[in-house]
Amino acid sequence: MCKAYAVFENATDGMNLHKKLKASGIKEAICPSPRHLSKCCGISLVFDKKDRSSVEASARKLDIKTEIYEEAE
């Protein structure tokens, strides 16, 4: 799996997006934010980067500001 991380301004937004993605059947997991992304609230969601557009669309629907970072292959 080629990983991507969604990071948030606060943990509440991260948890709300987690619930939405889980209900939508998108595989993701809550994880500590990688150190190089530590400017965020401390939690992030890790998911397969092929699901990036679905994650972004879900965040927009919930009016959640997120930044997404992809791991280099």
C-alpha positions in Angstrom: 0.0 0.0 0.0 1.3 3.5 -0.9 0.4 5.5 2.2 -1.0 9.0 2.5 -1.7 10.9 5.7 -4.4 13.4 6.4 -3.5 15.9 9.1 -5.8 18.2 11.0 -5.9 21.4 13.0 -7.6 19.6 15.9 -8.4 16.1 17.0 -12.1 16.6 16.8 -11.9 17.1 13.0 -9.7 14.0 12.7 -12.2 11.8 14.6 -15.2 13.2 12.6 -13.5 12.3 9.3 -12.5 8.9 10.7 -16.1 8.1 11.4 -17.3 9.3 8.0 -14.7 7.3 6.2 -15.4 4.2 8.2 -19.1 4.5 7.4 -18.2 4.9 3.7 -16.1 1.7 3.7 -12.8 3.5 3.1 -9.9 1.7 4.8 -8.0 4.0 7.1 -6.6 4.1 10.5 -6.0 6.7 13.2 -2.3 7.1 14.0 0.1 9.5 15.6 1.2 12.1 13.1 4.7 11.4 11.6 7.3 13.6 13.2 8.0 15.6 10.0 4.3 16.6 10.0 4.2 17.5 13.7 2.8 21.0 13.1 -0.7 19.6 13.3 -2.8 18.4 16.3 -0.9 15.1 16.8 -3.2 12.6 15.2 -3.6 11.8 11.5 -5.4 9.3 9.4 -3.3 7.0 7.3 -4.9 5.5 4.1 -4.0 4.1 0.7 -3.2 7.1 -1.5 -5.5 5.6 -4.2 -8.4 6.8 -1.9 -7.1 10.4 -1.7 -9.9 11.9 -3.8 -12.6 10.1 -1.7 -10.9 11.3 1.6 -10.7 14.9 0.2 -14.4 14.8 -0.9 -15.5 13.5 2.6 -13.5 16.2 4.3 -15.1 18.9 2.1 -18.6 17.6 2.9 -17.9 17.8 6.6 -16.2 21.3 6.2 -13.0 19.9 7.7 -9.7 21.6 6.8 -7.1 18.9 6.2 -3.7 18.6 4.5 -2.8 15.4 2.8 0.8 14.2 2.4 1.8 11.2 0.4 4.8 9.0 1.1 7.4 8.8 -1.6 7.3 5.4 -3.4 
